[in-house]
Amino acid sequence: MSMKPITIYGIPNCDSVKKSMNWCKSHDIEYSFHNYKLLGIDEQSLISWCKSVGWEKLLNTKGTTWKKIAGDYEGVNMSENKAIEIMLQHHSVIKRPVVISGKKLIVGFDETALSTLL
């Protein structure tokens, strides 16, 4: 089956990332894994992702990383630029996984959205 290359961005111990990788494996979809902890993330990718899905969807304010750092940003007027700055400093605050195939970008584990990659 000829498909666009798929990249899954995240951290290896994240359950949602594991679910996405397992979903790809069970559907015989090849993918590459981009580990934020080892490889980081570049600003251009974050800018592109924000333009595609919005920074509000990418900035995970429900996770433990955000809970640890939220106090640092109390009263800050959150904007796309500020969100990107925070995500560059704290990769674990990026909602996971981010799955990219061609121009398609999926944020979070979503079987329905993943099935559109088939």
Secondary structure, DSSP 4 states (H G I P E B T S, - for coil): -----EEEEE-TT-HHHHHHHHHHHHTT---EEEEHHHH---HHHHHHHHHHH-HHHHB-SSSHHHHHHGGGGTT----HHHHHHHHHH-GGGB-S-EEEETTEEEES--HHHHHTT-
